[in-house]
Amino acid sequence: MCAAGRRWGRRQRALLWAVLLAAWEAAWGQLRYSVPEEMPKGSFVGDVAKDLGLRPPAMRDQGVHVVPEGRTQYFALHGKTGHLVTAERIDREQLCERVQQCVLRCELIVEGEMKFYEIEVEITDINDNAPSFREAETELRMSETTAPGSRFPLPDAHDPDSGRNSLQSYELSGDEHFSLAVQTGPGGDQRPELVLAKALDREEAAFHELVLRASDGGDPARTGTARIRVTVLDANDNAPVFSQAEYTVRVPEDVPVGSTLMTVLAADADEGLNGKIKYFLKKITEKTSQTFQLDGDTGAITLFRSLDFEEGKFYELEVQAHDGGGLFDTTKVVVTVTDVNDNVPEISVRSALSEISEDAPPGTVVALLNVRDRDSGANGEVRCSLERDVPFRLQSSHGSYYSVVTASELDREQVSEYNVTVRAADGGSPALQSSAVLALRVLDVNDNAPVFSEERYSARLSENNAAGALVLTVRATDADWGQNARVRYRLSEGRVRGAPLSSYVSVQAETGALYALRSLDYEQVRELELWVRAEDGGAPALSSNASVRLQIVDENDNAPQVLYPPAGGAAGAGGARWGVELAPRRSEPGALVAKVVAVDADAGQNAWLSYELAKATEPGLFRVGLHSGEVRTARSPLARDAARQSLVVVVKDHGRPALSATATLSVVLAESVAELLAELGSAAEAAAAPGEAAGGLTRWLVLAVAAVSCLFVAFLLLLLALRLRRWRRRHLLPPDGGALRGVPVSHFVGIDGVRAFLQSYSHDVSLTADSRKSQLRFSAATCCDTLPARPLPDEPAPLLGDEDVAAALPKDPSAPSEVPSVDFYIR
């Protein structure tokens, strides 16, 4: 019970030291644990999560897993607890034969952080193997003449355990003729020898039975036994002797199976049966016995199974040569295996990203690689490289680990996927190569704004369009991918004639189609300037603008509008206008009579107007300018021509179809004012008739003449007022009888009780104080549509006679004789 307590205390202290050592080495990226061999699957090895400061839920999210160094997975990571556990039962003796310290290595990969940690687990030995002899019974032959003290090698026991659990001692029992001696070999191994303690006598005992016991140092100890049978022979003078005490040979690992590696040779001076030699392999492991074969007659050692430098670098064999008399000699054979470049470099992808964002900074770890070559020396030196023209580079991390990192910024719009080839070549001759391909997809970042196919768009749309008519389609593309490349369109805010722009046009958000929401009128809106914004679906969204110029195309939807002659009442059919013009009968050909003025609200060709004389009372008397609308005499009026001429002028535009309007002119041919007024009077009488248009025209003419006459009378009254003022200043005018002369009575005509004067009839009134005479003069100058005045007399009659002034004003002899003149010109 006390022994069990001591064992438990030793285990606890060992565990405490192991935990402290693991915590110290975790800070340096390396973890160390120890676990006894033969533990069942799932046994606890170490708390990796605690030692690395990781939380088990985070370990699952970051893709933490264990990668073995070799081909067999001995350890695993418990997903819920973060513990390192055994993945299968581990036999130390099978893994670490003839190795004092058995260490298994694995790597903990943290994919989320692109980190790795080396884990070393020492497999501690337990006393699970007893010492054993290869042969349970061994026969030795000795001559009865063998001298006491002679030594004979015995088969040694093998215990695969290590340390105190390995072979510790031998014991011999069974006969007083023999004793046991144990020699220590160069490697520290124990070699039992049988020592002849007492001379043999064949006649006394032909056979001797011995028991050799081997014990280990375990607790409890384990033992193994072998039976030794000694046969006493007649005298054999000479024992076989090898030519060399130790044979060494170096062979490449690629030597073919069946090749003779070497031949051992022993000689015996005896003759006959005592000189015949047989060769045997002694003290050989099971692996060695499966690899080499010894010819018992020739001593040739041949290769039975292919060699592998990586599995075994040297082999030791013990060969014995026995003669027919039972004597033998022992030699040692050391086979050294030399490395051949027969292993290609192995590239293991410990962790790799399948996707990377295009805005990842340079130096971002993409993959974690482990590169190794099982060869040694130059054959095991590996050089790694990446293919050219990729934005990545290799970076040595630790030992045989390499990191593939970004060397520059990535641009998904240029290259969206990479197949990065990693090549590894060893230093052999010829060099062996291997490669691994990393597939990497570049994730999009919203780093590109939409780009319109045109910076400026322009379109033409005919007016009077239907509501909802398609104007044009704008198109923008985004070099990004997915949601970042989804483009939506919208209009920038604006106003047109006080109304929102959105009430005129709209843009379809998905397609960029621009529609007119209402019927547009060229005469109101001739052009629309607007901005269309394209916005992607990124976060934050990027946008760009394009200007759109929409020109409204005019259509011939407005008929010409006649401004002159003005409307004289209700317009006739077809938009006719009425007017009265005056032309003297003495007019020369080409004299301007009137001008038809018209405008068209349309534009361009639709607003080009042409004038035609559609109807005339006297064809050939008048003509109309095609583009000017001027009505001129085509010839001089004749006496037979009617005094009143009616002209119908058609005004047309150049649209398709053409629209038109008409204007009707009444031209009065009069030689004198009396004739003109007489003609107008007849027009007034005709007004009583049912003709509404002529009556309305006459009324307007009478009102115009009356207005001019009123102005004339007002100026006469002003003139009289000035005369009265002069009288008050005692300016006497010589009495002279007279009357108002110079204006014929026939120039004043009463129409409907209103005095009318000719339109544009000219009057010159001259009042002078120095000549004491005043006059009213009718000017001969007239316009083309004004009747000429009567010829002036040689001596113009005074406007007021002297006698009239004398009768109206008292005389004042004190008035001065000189008065400044005052001239009035009335036109």
Sequence and secondary structure as in RCSB ss.txt:
>XXXX:A:sequence
MCAAGRRWGRRQRALLWAVLLAAWEAAWGQLRYSVPEEMPKGSFVGDVAKDLGLRPPAMRDQGVHVVPEGRTQYF
ALHGKTGHLVTAERIDREQLCERVQQCVLRCELIVEGEMKFYEIEVEITDINDNAPSFREAETELRMSETTAPGS
RFPLPDAHDPDSGRNSLQSYELSGDEHFSLAVQTGPGGDQRPELVLAKALDREEAAFHELVLRASDGGDPARTGT
ARIRVTVLDANDNAPVFSQAEYTVRVPEDVPVGSTLMTVLAADADEGLNGKIKYFLKKITEKTSQTFQLDGDTGA
ITLFRSLDFEEGKFYELEVQAHDGGGLFDTTKVVVTVTDVNDNVPEISVRSALSEISEDAPPGTVVALLNVRDRD
SGANGEVRCSLERDVPFRLQSSHGSYYSVVTASELDREQVSEYNVTVRAADGGSPALQSSAVLALRVLDVNDNAP
VFSEERYSARLSENNAAGALVLTVRATDADWGQNARVRYRLSEGRVRGAPLSSYVSVQAETGALYALRSLDYEQV
RELELWVRAEDGGAPALSSNASVRLQIVDENDNAPQVLYPPAGGAAGAGGARWGVELAPRRSEPGALVAKVVAVD
ADAGQNAWLSYELAKATEPGLFRVGLHSGEVRTARSPLARDAARQSLVVVVKDHGRPALSATATLSVVLAESVAE
LLAELGSAAEAAAAPGEAAGGLTRWLVLAVAAVSCLFVAFLLLLLALRLRRWRRRHLLPPDGGALRGVPVSHFVG
IDGVRAFLQSYSHDVSLTADSRKSQLRFSAATCCDTLPARPLPDEPAPLLGDEDVAAALPKDPSAPSEVPSVDFY
IR
>XXXX:A:secstr
 HHHHHHHHHHHHHHHHHHHHHHHHHTTTEEEEEEETT  TT EEEEHHHHHT  HHHHHHTTEEEEESSSS  E
EE TTT EEEESS   HHHHSTT SS EEEEEEEETTTTEEEEEEEEEE  S    EESSSEEEEEEETT  TT 
EEE   EE    GGGSEEEEEEES TTEEEEEEE TTS EEEEEEE S   TTT SEEEEEEEEEE  SS  EEE
EEEEEEEES      EES SEEEEEEETT  TT EEEE  EE    GGGG  EEEEES  HHHHHHEEE TTT E
EEE S   TTT SEEEEEEEEE TTS EEEEEEEEEEE  S    EEEEEEE SEEETT  TT EEEEEEEE SS
 GGGG EEEEE SSSSEEEEE STTEEEEEE S   TTT SEEEEEEEEEESSSS  EEEEEEEEEEE  S    
EES SEEEEEEESS  TTEEEEE  EE SS GGGG  EEEE   EETTEEGGGTEEE TTT EEEE S   TTT 
 EEEEEEEEE SSSS  EEEEEEEEEEE  S    EEEES   SS BTTTBEEEEEEEETT  TT EEEE EEE 
SS GGGG EEEEEEEESSTTSEEE TTT EEEESS   TTS SEEEEEEEEEE SSS  EEEEEEEEEEESSHHH
HHHHHHHHHHHHTSS HHHHHHHHHHHHHHHHHHHHHHHHHHHHHHHHHHHHHTT           SS GGG EE
ETTEEE  TT  EEEEE SSSS EEEE  S   TTS       SS  BSS HHHHHHHS   TTS S    EEEE
E 
